[in-house]
Amino acid sequence: MEAAKIRTEIADKKISCRNHIIKTVNTEQWNTLIAAYQSKYPQIERKDILEILHHVNPVPNYMQAIKANTDELELTADKQKVFNTWGQENQPKMIELTNQITALEKEVYTASVQQKPKSEILDKVNEIEAIRKAIVSKKTNCRDLDCRNIEFRAMGYANR
């Protein structure tokens, strides 16, 4: 996954920069730098689940669009049921995954300013990437959910 590789490279460069600074400045200077940075660029605590979902991956939130446009889409009751069931089964997992990313991002931020080892930080970055991939997979499964011929399936016929 190219995006994961790029994110890891960026994290690696930032950690290398941090390590260079740590070797160059004394403890008081480091603490002053971190306080100034945290004041100007605090760790963002996102509250809205849709905002978090957009932050953690670029794949559209199809279920939200379906819910907002049910009338315009003229979905049958059976199709609405399929989408509602999908959402009920998968939304809790999506929320859990996005919360995991948010928590891990906070851990990465904290680990960096606390001068934790590069390997510890990159392990968390890799964990974030694995979760992002799982979210993209789930959202793509939703997009690919085939209910075009649901009326036939509901009556016991095979997909046509």
Stockholm file with secondary structure:
# STOCKHOLM 1.0

chainA/1-160         MEAAKIRTEIADKKISCRNHIIKTVNTEQWNTLIAAYQSKYPQIERKDILEILHHVNPVPNYMQAIKANTDELELTADKQKVFNTWGQENQPKMIELTNQITALEKEVYTASVQQKPKSEILDKVNEIEAIRKAIVSKKTNCRDLDCRNIEFRAMGYANR
#=GR chainA/1-160 SS CHHHHHHHHHHHHHHHHHHHHHHHSCHHHHHHHHHHHHHHSCCCCCCCHHHHHHHHCCSCCHHHHHHHTHHHHTCCHHHHHHHHHHHHHHHHHHHHHHHHHHHHHHHHHHHHHTTCCHHHHHHHHHHHHHHHHHHHHHHHHHHTCCCTTHHHHHTTCCCC
#=GC SS_cons         CHHHHHHHHHHHHHHHHHHHHHHHSCHHHHHHHHHHHHHHSCCCCCCCHHHHHHHHCCSCCHHHHHHHTHHHHTCCHHHHHHHHHHHHHHHHHHHHHHHHHHHHHHHHHHHHHTTCCHHHHHHHHHHHHHHHHHHHHHHHHHHTCCCTTHHHHHTTCCCC
//
